[in-house]
Amino acid sequence: MLKLEVVGVDEDNSEYNDCLNRLTENVRKKIKDIFKNRKIAIICDKTVKSLYGNELKRQLKGEEFYFISIPSGEQSKTLKNYCKLINKLAELSFTRKDVVITFGGGVVGDITGCASATY
């Protein structure tokens, strides 16, 4: 089980960044151990991808994974974005055995959860 740690965010964000670095390292280890030989879709919003996408790409080097991003904000919770996500998973030939990970929360989690449940 992945242990999450809650930290206070100070002005220079060093504690927050340290927590995120530990989290991404744990994600890589868990993904490699649990989800061998499966495609992985990481769903996030454009803000999260711009902040952490390169680090996740580095951590997941050698794995078959895809970033799928949606626009940031509550206004992105639309049928159009839901359909784009479903269509992208179909285009990538995802099956029920493959893995969909939400990286972020709120709108991304809502759309990804709905798409995962209905794909």
Phi, psi and chi 1 to 4 in degrees:
 res  aa     phi    psi   chi1   chi2   chi3   chi4
   1 MET       -  140.2  172.9  179.7  -94.7      -
   2 LEU   -80.7  127.5 -134.1  117.1      -      -
   3 LYS   -93.3  126.4  -76.7  177.6   66.3  175.9
   4 LEU   -99.5  143.8  -64.9  179.9      -      -
   5 GLU  -118.7  133.1  178.6 -179.3  -18.9      -
   6 VAL   -96.8  127.4  177.2      -      -      -
   7 VAL  -127.7  152.9  -63.6      -      -      -
   8 GLY   -77.2  146.2      -      -      -      -
   9 VAL   -98.0  114.1  178.8      -      -      -
  10 ASP   -88.7 -178.5   59.6   15.2      -      -
  11 GLU   -62.8  -36.4  -72.3 -177.5   25.6      -
  12 ASP   -93.3    1.7   69.1    0.7      -      -
  13 ASN    63.5   16.4  -71.3  -27.7      -      -
  14 SER   -64.7  -41.5   60.9      -      -      -
  15 GLU   -64.1  -42.0  -77.6 -173.0   63.9      -
  16 TYR   -62.0  -46.4 -176.1   69.2      -      -
  17 ASN   -64.8  -39.1  -71.0  -29.8      -      -
  18 ASP   -61.1  -42.5  -71.5  -15.7      -      -
  19 CYS   -62.3  -44.1  179.9      -      -      -
  20 LEU   -65.2  -38.8  -74.3  170.4      -      -
  21 ASN   -62.3  -42.5  -71.4  -22.8      -      -
  22 ARG   -65.1  -39.2  -72.2 -169.1  -55.1  -86.1
  23 LEU   -64.0  -46.3  179.2   61.3      -      -
  24 THR   -65.6  -35.6   56.5      -      -      -
  25 GLU   -64.2  -43.0  179.3   63.5   24.0      -
  26 ASN   -63.6  -38.9  -75.1  -25.3      -      -
  27 VAL   -60.6  -46.0  167.5      -      -      -
  28 ARG   -59.0  -48.1 -178.3 -173.7   65.1   78.7
  29 LYS   -61.6  -45.6  -72.1  177.1 -176.3  174.5
  30 LYS   -64.4  -43.2  -67.6  -67.1 -176.7 -171.8
  31 ILE   -62.4  -45.6  -74.1  172.2      -      -
  32 LYS   -65.6  -35.4  -73.1 -170.7  175.0 -157.2
  33 ASP   -76.3  -42.8  -68.9  -14.5      -      -
  34 ILE   -92.5  -39.3  -62.2  169.7      -      -
  35 PHE  -109.4   42.9  -57.3  122.4      -      -
  36 LYS   -62.5  141.9  -66.9  177.4 -176.9  167.4
  37 ASN    59.5   32.2  -57.4  -42.2      -      -
  38 ARG  -127.6  148.4  -63.6 -177.6 -171.3  178.3
  39 LYS   -74.5  148.1  -71.8 -178.3  -86.7 -165.6
  40 ILE  -128.5  127.3  -59.1  163.6      -      -
  41 ALA  -109.2  126.6      -      -      -      -
  42 ILE  -106.1  114.6  -62.2  176.3      -      -
  43 ILE  -101.1  127.8  -42.6  -60.7      -      -
  44 CYS  -151.3  171.9   59.0      -      -      -
  45 ASP   -90.0  168.8   68.6   24.3      -      -
  46 LYS   -62.8  -31.6  -67.7 -178.0 -172.2  -65.9
  47 THR   -66.8  -48.5  -58.7      -      -      -
  48 VAL   -62.6  -41.5  169.4      -      -      -
  49 LYS   -61.9  -42.0 -175.8  177.6 -179.6 -174.6
  50 SER   -67.5  -31.6   70.3      -      -      -
  51 LEU   -81.2  -39.8  -67.9  170.7      -      -
  52 TYR  -125.6   -1.2  -54.8  107.5      -      -
  53 GLY   -59.5  -46.5      -      -      -      -
  54 ASN   -62.9  -39.9  -71.7  -24.5      -      -
  55 GLU   -66.0  -42.7  177.1   60.2   20.4      -
  56 LEU   -64.9  -39.0  -79.0  170.4      -      -
  57 LYS   -59.8  -42.8  -75.7  178.6 -173.5  176.5
  58 ARG   -63.4  -44.5 -173.0 -176.6   71.4   75.1
  59 GLN   -66.3  -32.2  -66.2  -74.0  -16.6      -
  60 LEU  -100.6   14.4  -65.8  171.7      -      -
  61 LYS   -54.4  131.9 -171.5  173.8 -176.5  176.8
  62 GLY    95.5  -11.9      -      -      -      -
  63 GLU   -96.4  152.4  -57.8  -62.4  -41.6      -
  64 GLU   -86.8   98.5 -175.5  178.6    2.7      -
  65 PHE  -137.5  158.8   77.2   96.8      -      -
  66 TYR  -135.2  136.9  -53.9   89.9      -      -
  67 PHE   -91.2  131.7  -91.6  112.9      -      -
  68 ILE  -126.0  119.0  -57.2  171.3      -      -
  69 SER  -118.5  150.9   60.9      -      -      -
  70 ILE  -121.6  160.7   62.4  170.1      -      -
  71 PRO   -60.8  151.1  -22.6   32.8      -      -
  72 SER   -77.0  151.4  -57.0      -      -      -
  73 GLY   103.0  157.4      -      -      -      -
  74 GLU   -57.7  -31.8 -170.0   69.0   26.5      -
  75 GLN   -65.5  -11.4   68.9  -82.8    7.5      -
  76 SER   -85.3   -6.3  -64.1      -      -      -
  77 LYS   -80.5   80.5 -165.4 -172.7  -62.9 -174.3
  78 THR  -131.2  159.9   64.7      -      -      -
  79 LEU   -61.6  -35.1 -176.1   57.5      -      -
  80 LYS   -61.0  -46.7 -180.0  179.4  176.7 -177.9
  81 ASN   -69.2  -36.1  -76.6  -34.6      -      -
  82 TYR   -59.5  -47.8  163.0   81.3      -      -
  83 CYS   -64.2  -38.8  -70.8      -      -      -
  84 LYS   -60.4  -41.9  -78.0 -177.3  179.6 -179.6
  85 LEU   -65.6  -47.6  178.3   53.4      -      -
  86 ILE   -59.1  -45.7  -68.1  -72.5      -      -
  87 ASN   -63.5  -39.1  -71.6  -25.2      -      -
  88 LYS   -65.9  -42.4 -171.2   63.9  174.5  177.5
  89 LEU   -61.9  -40.2  -67.9  172.0      -      -
  90 ALA   -66.4  -43.0      -      -      -      -
  91 GLU   -59.7  -35.8  176.4 -174.1  -47.5      -
  92 LEU   -85.6    3.9  -64.9  169.3      -      -
  93 SER    58.4   41.4  -59.7      -      -      -
  94 PHE   -69.6  145.9  -94.9   65.9      -      -
  95 THR  -122.2  178.8   69.3      -      -      -
  96 ARG   -65.7  -19.4  -67.2 -177.2   60.9   78.3
  97 LYS   -83.4  -14.8  -68.1 -175.8  179.0 -173.7
  98 ASP   -81.3  174.8  -66.2  -43.9      -      -
  99 VAL  -119.5  133.8 -179.4      -      -      -
 100 VAL  -120.1  123.5  176.0      -      -      -
 101 ILE  -118.9  130.1  -61.6  171.6      -      -
 102 THR   -91.3  125.5  -59.6      -      -      -
 103 PHE  -114.2   98.0 -167.2   62.2      -      -
 104 GLY   134.5 -161.7      -      -      -      -
 105 GLY  -151.3 -166.9      -      -      -      -
 106 GLY    62.1 -122.3      -      -      -      -
 107 VAL   -58.0  -45.0  172.5      -      -      -
 108 VAL   -59.9  -44.9  173.3      -      -      -
 109 GLY   -63.1  -39.5      -      -      -      -
 110 ASP   -64.1  -51.6  -67.2  -15.8      -      -
 111 ILE   -65.8  -43.4  -69.0  176.3      -      -
 112 THR   -65.4  -41.9  -57.5      -      -      -
 113 GLY   -61.4  -44.0      -      -      -      -
 114 CYS   -65.3  -44.9 -175.2      -      -      -
 115 ALA   -64.7  -41.6      -      -      -      -
 116 SER   -63.7  -37.3  -63.8      -      -      -
 117 ALA   -73.7  -22.4      -      -      -      -
 118 THR  -113.2   -6.2   57.4      -      -      -
 119 TYR   -72.5      -  179.1   74.7      -      -
